[in-house]
Amino acid sequence: MILLFNNIPVTLEQKIKIFTETVKQAYGSDFYDVEGDRWLGDSLTIESLFPQWIISESKKNEDVLITKIIKSYLRWLFSYTNGYGAAVPWELFRSFNRYPEKFYSAVADYYFPNCDFTVNQYMRDSLSNITKFAIQAEQNYVLKKGTMDSIRYVLTTLFNIPLSELNVYSGSPGFIIIEGNVNNDCKDFLNKHVYPAGMQIIYQS
């Protein structure tokens, strides 16, 4: 028989409580532990990870904790809201509009490598627009990067500047003129990731 925590504490409730506290301290997160709820780890992994005799013994003897511990760990591992979020909801990835918020930074890093969207509140708020930006980013940004059209696309989709209130055009050689209300807190990002290198940017409200 496999026993875990068989010396202290003395009751199952205390054992589970201590295990829960340990997980929270280690990972800074809670995990799902709702008996009766179907969960990916319950049927697809617990029954396949352990031989039948361990599963049977754990159902008969409350001191056999290995399956309960692994089940709790898997619930934490797969959970988006209370855990690590390792379960990938592939059906959500058919459309950028349905991407979980957990993946916003990864999408942003794909188009703007090493960009820090936590540098200020305006950039943090703008990160929520990354899925709107990504919908047509390949044809309107990636394939046209450095053009006036690509700059216009970033400003309208990522930073919510109305197209009717924005004008982007090249002035004399080496200059780009932007007419519109561009927030100062995103200008450093634009300089590093969007504007062509070596160009002087003139903002006009």
N, C-alpha and C positions, 0 to 999 in steps of 0.2 A: 504494500500500500504506500502511495506517495503522500507525504504530509509536508505542508509548508507552514512556517510559523507555529510549530506544534508545541512550543514551550510558552511563549507569550504572544499576544494576550490570550485569555482563557475562553473567550466566546467568539463565534463567527462574526458577530457584529463588530466587535473590537478589532478583529483581524482585518476586516474589510475597511474599517475606518482608518486604520493605520496605513494600509496600502494606498487608500485614496489620498491621504495627506502626503504620502511619499511621492505619488505621481504629481500632485499639484506643485510640490516644492521643486521637483526635478524639471518639470516642463512648463510651469506657470499656467496650467490649463486644467480644466475639468474634462471628464469624459462621459459618454453616455453609459448609463447603467439602469435602463428601464426594463425590468423583467417582463417577458411576454412580447415585447416589440421585436419584429423581425429586423435583422441587421445583417449587413453583408458578411461580417465576420462570424455570425452565429452559425449559419448553416454551410457556408462555402469554405470556411477555414477550420473551425473548431472540430467538426466531425472528420475532416480530412487530415488534420494535423496529428490527431491522437488515435491510438488503437481503441477498439470498441470497449475493451475491458476497463480502460481508464475512464472513459466517458460514463460507463455504467456505474463504476465505483463512485465517481463524483456525484452522481445523482442519488446514490444511496447513503453516502457518508459526507456530512457537511465539512469534515476536516480535510477532505481532499480538495485543495484550493487551486490546483494548477490550471484547470479549465476555466475557472472563474477569473483568475488573474489574466490569463491570455485573452479571454473574451473582452475583459475590461480594457486591456491594452489595445486590442484591435478596434474597439469602439472609439477610443481616443485617437488612434492612428487614422481612422477613416473620417472622423468628424470634421466638418468645415467650421462649425460655429464653436465647438468646445474642444477641439483638438488640433492635430497636425494637418488634417485635410488631405490625406494621401489618396483617398478614393477619387478618381477622376470621373466626373459626370460627363461622359462623352457627348451625350445628347445636347448639353449646353453649348458645346463648341461648334455647333453647326451655324451659329450666328454670333457675331461679336456683341450684339445687343444683349445676349443672355449670359455673357461671361460672368462668373462669380467675381466679386470685388477682390478676392484673394489674388487673382491673376492680373489685376490691372498693372502692377509694377513690372511684371514679366513682359506684358505686351508693350509697355512703354520702353523697356530696355531693348526690345527687339528693333524698334524704329529709331530710338535715340540712345545708343549704348552708353552706359555709365552716367546717364543723366540722373541727378538727384532731385526728385520731385518733392522732397521734404524740406527744401532749403527755405521756404517761406510759406505762409498760409495760402497765398494766391496760387502757387504751384501745386500745393496739396489739394486744393479744391479743383484745380484744372485736371488732375489725374483722373477724376471721374468721367472726363470727356474722352478718355483714350480709346474707348470702344467705338464711339462715334467717329473719331478720327480714323480708326483702323478699317472701317467698313470699305472705304474706297482709297485707302492709303497707297496701295501698290500703283494704281494708275494715275493718281493725282498728286502723289508726293514722291514715292521711290523712283519712278521712271522719269520724273520731271525735276528731281532735286536740284536746287539752286536757281530755278527759274522763278519768274514772278508768280506764275500760277501755283507753284508748290508752296511758296511763302503765303500766298493768299489762302490756300487750303488749310495750312496749319493755323493761321490766325482765326479763321472762321469756325473750324471744327473743334480745335483743342482749346481755344481761348474765347469762344463764343462772341466774336466780334461780327455783327451783322454784315453780310456782304454788301448791302445797300449803303453802309456807312464806312466802307473800306475801299481804298484805292492803292494798288502797289504797282510802281512802274520805275523804270530805270531813267535816271537823269543823264547828266554828262558822264563820260566813261569813268567807271570806278565808283559810281554813286547809285544807291537805291533809295527811292523816296516812298515813304509809307504815310498815307493820309488816313487817319483813323485813331480811335482811342485805344492805344496799346499800353497796357499796364506796365509800369516800370519794373515790377517784380518778375516779369517774364523776359525782359530784354537780354539779360545775361544768357538765359537758355537759348534764345533766338540767335544770339551771336555765336554761341558754341556749336549749335546743332542744326541750324536751319539756313542762315544766311551764307552765301558763298564767301570763302576765305578772301580776305583782302579788300572787301567792299566796304565803303563808307555808307552808313545808314542815316538818313535824315527823316526824322519824325515830324509830321505836321498834323495837328489836331483839327 
